[in-house]
Amino acid sequence: MNANVIKFARFERQGASQMIEHFPETERLSFRAFTLEDLPQLIEQRVDPEVNRYLGGPERQNPEALSKRIRFYISCYDSHGFGMCPMIWKGTGEVIGTAGLQPLVGTKDIEVGYSLIPEFWRRGIGFEAARGWLDLGFGVHGLERIVAVALPENIGSRRIMEKLGMTYEKTEEHYGEDCVFYGVSREAYLAVR
């Protein structure tokens, strides 16, 4: 596996010490844990109609919904040792989106997710981020399977999933919308990695 893994990151949140032991690091990207102080930037990035059209639209990407969502991301750090994280462009230190692993709500699956601000689309960054998180999930956390969902019309995400070795399994409802559902086992991922 080519992604580097950064070990042992500690951050303080509301007086309690929370720990994520591993983050992926790729050639162009690094990651860190969300804190509640990241909420304004998350809102700014996700209210962009170009970004939120594939993330449930303004109904799911508004300040109130994102305030709940960032708390879910942070809670995953305690419950799973991973979660969605700010995606940092190493060249500038700028937060350019989010990526990570998290429980797929309503299932027993762990999903990989990624979103980027439009200036960074079509550069292979979504693939690079997702591959780093799959490497971490399979290599460090010992997951047996990772899934991903997307709106059927989100061709870019579908291409990323397929390039990662994920295969289409079904179309079903997630996040209140019909989504294509892809999955890959550790064995299948490592065979194409």
C-alpha positions as CSV (number, residue, x, y, z in Angstrom):
1,M,0.0,0.0,0.0
2,N,1.5,3.3,-1.1
3,A,-0.4,5.8,1.2
4,N,1.7,6.9,4.1
5,V,0.0,6.6,7.5
6,I,0.5,9.3,10.1
7,K,0.2,7.8,13.6
8,F,-1.2,9.2,16.8
9,A,-3.0,12.5,16.5
10,R,-4.6,14.0,19.6
11,F,-7.0,16.9,19.7
12,E,-9.0,18.6,22.4
13,R,-12.8,19.0,22.1
14,Q,-15.0,20.5,24.7
15,G,-12.6,19.7,27.5
16,A,-12.3,16.0,26.6
17,S,-9.3,14.4,25.0
18,Q,-10.2,12.6,21.8
19,M,-7.8,10.5,19.9
20,I,-7.5,9.2,16.3
21,E,-4.4,7.1,16.0
22,H,-4.0,7.1,12.2
23,F,-4.6,9.4,9.2
24,P,-3.7,8.7,5.7
25,E,-1.2,10.9,3.9
26,T,-0.8,10.9,0.2
27,E,1.5,12.6,-2.2
28,R,-0.6,15.8,-2.3
29,L,-3.0,15.4,0.7
30,S,-3.0,15.2,4.4
31,F,-5.9,14.9,6.9
32,R,-6.7,15.9,10.4
33,A,-9.7,15.5,12.8
34,F,-12.6,17.9,12.6
35,T,-13.3,20.1,15.5
36,L,-16.4,22.3,16.0
37,E,-14.3,25.3,15.0
38,D,-14.3,23.8,11.5
39,L,-18.1,24.3,11.1
40,P,-18.0,27.7,9.4
41,Q,-15.6,26.5,6.7
42,L,-17.6,23.3,6.2
43,I,-20.8,25.3,5.7
44,E,-19.0,27.7,3.3
45,Q,-17.8,24.8,1.2
46,R,-21.0,22.7,1.3
47,V,-23.5,25.5,0.5
48,D,-22.0,25.9,-2.9
49,P,-24.7,24.5,-5.3
50,E,-22.0,22.8,-7.4
51,V,-20.8,20.9,-4.4
52,N,-24.1,20.1,-2.7
53,R,-26.0,18.9,-5.8
54,Y,-24.3,15.5,-5.2
55,L,-24.6,15.7,-1.4
56,G,-28.4,15.9,-1.0
57,G,-28.7,19.6,-2.0
58,P,-29.5,22.5,0.3
59,E,-31.9,20.3,2.3
60,R,-28.9,18.3,3.6
61,Q,-26.1,20.9,3.2
62,N,-27.4,23.9,5.2
63,P,-26.0,25.3,8.5
64,E,-28.4,23.5,10.8
65,A,-27.9,20.1,9.0
66,L,-24.1,20.6,8.9
67,S,-24.0,21.4,12.6
68,K,-25.4,18.0,13.2
69,R,-23.3,16.3,10.6
70,I,-20.0,17.6,12.0
71,R,-20.9,16.3,15.4
72,F,-21.6,12.9,13.8
73,Y,-18.2,13.0,12.1
74,I,-16.5,13.7,15.5
75,S,-18.5,11.0,17.3
76,C,-17.2,8.5,14.8
77,Y,-13.6,9.1,16.0
78,D,-14.6,7.8,19.4
79,S,-16.8,4.9,18.2
80,H,-14.7,3.7,15.3
81,G,-11.2,5.3,15.5
82,F,-11.8,7.0,12.1
83,G,-14.3,9.3,10.5
84,M,-14.7,12.1,7.9
85,C,-11.9,14.6,8.1
86,P,-10.8,17.9,6.5
87,M,-8.8,17.2,3.4
88,I,-5.7,19.5,3.3
89,W,-3.8,20.4,0.1
90,K,-0.2,20.1,1.1
91,G,0.9,22.7,-1.4
92,T,-0.8,25.5,0.5
93,G,-2.3,24.1,3.7
94,E,-5.7,24.9,2.4
95,V,-8.7,22.8,3.4
96,I,-10.1,21.7,0.0
97,G,-12.8,19.3,1.0
98,T,-13.5,16.3,3.2
99,A,-12.8,12.6,3.0
100,G,-12.8,9.6,5.3
101,L,-14.5,6.4,6.5
102,Q,-17.7,6.4,8.5
103,P,-20.6,4.0,9.2
104,L,-23.2,4.1,6.4
105,V,-26.3,5.1,8.4
106,G,-28.9,2.3,8.5
107,T,-26.5,-0.5,7.7
108,K,-23.6,-2.4,9.2
109,D,-21.3,-1.2,6.4
110,I,-18.4,1.3,6.6
111,E,-18.4,3.7,3.7
112,V,-15.7,5.8,2.1
113,G,-16.7,9.3,1.2
114,Y,-15.1,12.4,-0.3
115,S,-16.1,15.8,-1.5
116,L,-14.0,18.6,-2.9
117,I,-14.4,22.3,-3.7
118,P,-14.9,22.7,-7.5
119,E,-11.4,24.3,-8.1
120,F,-9.9,20.9,-7.3
121,W,-12.2,18.7,-9.4
122,R,-10.8,16.6,-12.3
123,R,-7.3,16.3,-10.9
124,G,-7.5,12.8,-9.5
125,I,-7.7,14.2,-6.0
126,G,-11.0,12.3,-5.1
127,F,-9.4,9.1,-6.2
128,E,-6.1,9.8,-4.3
129,A,-8.1,10.6,-1.1
130,A,-10.4,7.6,-1.3
131,R,-7.4,5.3,-2.0
132,G,-5.6,6.6,1.1
133,W,-8.7,5.9,3.2
134,L,-9.2,2.4,1.8
135,D,-5.5,1.7,2.4
136,L,-6.0,2.8,6.0
137,G,-9.3,0.9,6.5
138,F,-8.0,-2.4,5.1
139,G,-4.4,-2.1,6.2
140,V,-4.6,-0.5,9.7
141,H,-8.2,-1.0,10.9
142,G,-8.5,-4.5,9.4
143,L,-11.8,-3.9,7.8
144,E,-13.1,-6.8,5.6
145,R,-15.2,-4.6,3.3
146,I,-15.8,-1.0,2.4
147,V,-18.7,0.5,0.5
148,A,-19.5,3.8,-1.2
149,V,-22.8,5.3,-2.4
150,A,-23.5,8.1,-4.9
151,L,-26.3,9.6,-6.8
152,P,-26.7,7.7,-10.1
153,E,-25.9,10.9,-12.1
154,N,-22.6,11.5,-10.2
155,I,-20.4,10.0,-12.9
156,G,-17.2,11.3,-11.4
157,S,-17.8,9.5,-8.1
158,R,-18.8,6.3,-9.9
159,R,-15.6,6.4,-11.9
160,I,-13.6,6.8,-8.7
161,M,-15.4,3.8,-7.1
162,E,-14.7,1.6,-10.2
163,K,-11.1,2.7,-10.4
164,L,-10.7,1.7,-6.7
165,G,-11.9,-1.8,-7.7
166,M,-15.3,-1.4,-6.2
167,T,-18.2,-3.1,-8.0
168,Y,-21.8,-2.0,-8.5
169,E,-24.1,-4.0,-6.3
170,K,-27.5,-2.3,-6.3
171,T,-29.5,0.9,-6.2
172,E,-31.2,1.7,-3.0
173,E,-32.1,4.6,-0.8
174,H,-29.4,6.3,1.3
175,Y,-29.5,9.8,2.7
176,G,-33.1,10.2,1.5
177,E,-32.3,9.6,-2.2
178,D,-31.9,6.6,-4.5
179,C,-28.1,5.9,-4.7
180,V,-25.9,3.5,-6.5
181,F,-24.2,1.2,-4.0
182,Y,-20.7,-0.1,-4.7
183,G,-18.5,-2.3,-2.5
184,V,-15.1,-4.0,-2.4
185,S,-13.6,-6.6,-0.1
186,R,-10.1,-6.3,1.3
187,E,-9.1,-9.3,-0.8
188,A,-10.4,-7.8,-4.1
189,Y,-9.0,-4.4,-3.3
190,L,-5.5,-5.7,-2.5
191,A,-5.6,-7.8,-5.7
192,V,-6.0,-4.6,-7.9
193,R,-3.9,-2.3,-5.7
